[in-house]
Amino acid sequence: MLFLFYPDVDWLIGRPTVANAEGNICYRQRDLAWSRSKILSAKGALDEEFMGQDAVFWRRSLWARAGARLDHRFGLAADYELWVRFARHAALHTVRDELSSFRYHGDQRSLAAKAGYHREMAAVIEAELSRLRRMPATTPLDQAPPFLSLDYAAVFPPAATGTLSPRHGESPGASVGPAGLEALEAELRLLQRTLANPLSLRVDFQKDDAGLHQLSGGLPASVRYVFFDCFDTLLYRLSDEPTRLFVEVGRRLLRAGLLAAHVSPGEFRILRQVAETRAREDAWSVRRTRECSIEEIYARLAPVVGDPGRAVEAEIETERDFCYLNPNIASLIATLHRSGKRVAVLSDNYLSSAQLASVLRACGLDLGLFDLILTSRDVGVTKTEGRLFQAALKKGSAHETEKIVR
């Protein structure tokens, strides 16, 4: 219907959203104005500003003008290569509505081959910028067209970008200007350097956050230790509720033949929560602490999981697959580490420090950035009661008189 209402619009993109394995929306990207320069920006790959394949729609006439083909040299980024060709012929309009959703699950190439996608993306950008360099710069294409809406009476211009005719074609010479090309090439070099060292972190993400920017540049010399929480701070999960991951754990146990046939993945989620409650009660009875281990939790699930040890590994593997870095916090940690601050990750969690470290490593973090990784399971005390901080200072050979930030 949008194409019927806007006859001059050749392609459009809805607001990209991400759903977890259960189909619940866990991420909504802000509305972005997609100029041609924006489409060619390698910075978007680093900032996780993506064109969701499922959210892009186009006319058959544009497909024909762009060659009516996919470039099969790109096994991962053929969609992005197509967007770049589309952008030669028509401006991409953003629709301020959700038209689709991308569902994450543990077995997809989007998670396993992300670096490969970015390498192919870098190759496409490099080829297109080389092509534009050979063309005279006549028409600047660094402006974005107006936003569209399913409310057909409303057409919203993107903030601070102005408007551009929806159909600009590519008569010989339509291009970005020299200054724009230089900026795009600088972003491409940054992406290429990052891909050459997958564990390297961009060090300026936190500058976009006023609070984090102050931390990265303004901590006094008396502050020696900086403590970070793990989940919902350094790492996010592809789930709007942590216990929803237990459904995915149940699915994996079922596929591996480890879950009793009469128990569904949804029922396993409930059993897993009950087992944790019981394990914490046992810990209080025996050790006078409510902190327990994941092994103690699965020992209570032995009647339905068959092999508790393999089930523990299945849950940790699920955490590795469904967690991703908060780039602002990760880059702040890298900045603090370079400035000589001591950095620790503290978590009230049933995982051991080694198990948590494996999740951090799987998310691409260099564990050398941390002076200490410590969980409440290891020492039987929590951040909530304040004692985990003291345990961390003791293990890190720090004095309680030294200033800490947490």
Secondary structure, 3 states (H helix, E strand, C coil): CHHHHCCCCCEEECCCEEECCCCCEEEECCCCCCCHHHHCCCHHHHCCCCCCHHHEEECHHHHHHCCCCCCCCCCCCHHHHHHHHHHHHCCEEEECCCCCCEECCCCCHHHHCHHHHHHHHHHHHHHHHHHHHCCCCCECCCCCCCEECCCCCCCECCCCCCCCCCCCCCCCCECCCHHHHHHHHHHHHHHHHHHHCCCCCCCCHHHHCHHHHHHHHHCCCCEEEEEECCECCCEEECCCCHHHHHHHHHHHHHHCCCCCCCCCHHHHHHHHHHHHHHHHHHHHHHHCCCCCCHHHHHHCCHHHHCCHHHHHHHHHHHHHHHEEECHHHHHHHHHHHHCCCEEEEEECCCCCHHHHHHHHHHCCCCHHHCCEEEEHHHHCCCCCCCHHHHHHHHHCCCCCCCEEEC
